[in-house]
Amino acid sequence: MDSFEIMGPSKIEGIFKPKGNKNAALPMIAAACLTEEDVTLENVPKIQDVVNMIEIIKSAGGRCEWKGENTLVVNSSSIDNFDLDSELCSKIRASILFAGPLLAKNGYVSFSPPGGDVIGRRRLDTHFAAFESMGVKVEWKDCRYTLRSGKSLMGGDIFLEEPSVTGTENILMAAALAKGRTVIKNAACEPHIHDLCRMLESMGTKVKGKGTNRIEVTGASALGGVDAKISQDNIEIGSVIALSALTGGRLEIRGVIKEDLEPILLNFRKLGIDTSLREDVLIVPENQHLVVKTDFGGAIPTISDGPWPSFPADLTSIAVVAATGSSGTVLIFEKMFESRMFFVDKLVSMGARIILCDPHRAVVSGPTKLRAQHMSSPDIRAGMALLIAASIAEGKSVINNASQIDRGYEKIDERLFDLGLSIKRI
């Protein structure tokens, strides 16, 4: 099992080029199963979650081939196994995203419960209730879900119980080949869903309401191949902004999309993290003195996550670490997952002053001088948060289970080493 060894305090500085958005790449790979033709995806991050999605397609009979460093060609015309491999499904939460396209293509799909990060209960009820609205029969037997739609899926009005990202993506893909018009209400609005909508349009589906919580999809009788490009990963960008600000280096992040960063930068400013934007280049100034910006009247400010355009839940762990380096007190309110905060004990062992009020809320008082520690990454984002903490801690830290971080960040150790971070894989 790989580990990261980090000698701190260290800092990063220079030019950082973000990889493609993990949360866009996974549904777009699944969407390639909607057509018999080649689908070429550009700017695909080479991370473990992408590898797992590719393996699921191959195990079902499809073909995937890398063309160049980050270009992936998928062809699903030879898929003939719609009973997805249980072991592969257990490795990744996004395996659920094959339900919509394979059901639309074949009228049948069977899969075991998806795996992924253990950050709390992650319901599938939103997916299944929406599928049932399209005429699908859902069965649970022998630890597998089986979905059947008969000859074809039927479009209709669907109100999602919650603005589930993967639920919205699954219904979008199913609706792309369904009969008639499908209206998805209370849809998720995250930037990566916009990427998926653009891809489906290019394949021949009509989509209205991209970027809103009401999306209309007019199904097509067949979809064609497409060459689609994945946008930059705003979660990776948010992660390195925090790392740069805490370590004191000047960083230029190239190719950013302003709209995808607005809620992130707004909340980072509460921690005193300053940035500037010049066209598509975001600059993190060097040697920032981080001070928590109190609410009017001197009240303790809150950083709370939520569905887009709120602060992304995937950056909550990063915000906790950033708060340890900022002078003042802040409340971090994780509303969406009841177990995501359970990594803070590792930060406390490093010297952080954090009070975990309950599974969703932590009060962080800074700045604190962190000390090196031997730790293990519990999930993708907590792992990245620990990497950042180790970068500013005194001494040599070791983070075991580095494969968790690899699931969301492509070659992050090599790229940060090139920017000056004292990190190596062992």
Buried (B, 14 or more C-beta within 10 A) or exposed (E): EEBBBBBBBBBBBEEBEBBBBBBBBBBBBBBBBBBBBBBBBBBBBBBBBBBBBBBBBBBBEBBBEEEEEBBBBBBBEEBEEBBBBBEBBBBBBBBBBBBBBBBBBBBBBBBBBBBBBEBBEBEBEBBBBBBEBBBBEBEEEEEBBBBBBEEBBBBBEBEBEBBBBBBBBBBBBBBBBBBEBBBBBBBBBBBBBBBBBBBBBBBBBEBBBBBEBEBBBBBBEEBBBBEBBBBBBBBBBBBBBBBBBBBBBBBBBEBBBEEBBEBBBEBBEBBBBBBEEEEEEBBBBBEBEBEBEBEEEEEEBEBBBBBBBEBBBBBBBBBBBBBBBBEBBBBBBBBBBBBBBBBBEBBBEBBBBBEBEEBBBBBBBBBBBBBBBEBBBBBBBBBBBBBBBBBBBBEBBBBBBBBBBBBBBBBBBEBBBEBBBBBEBE
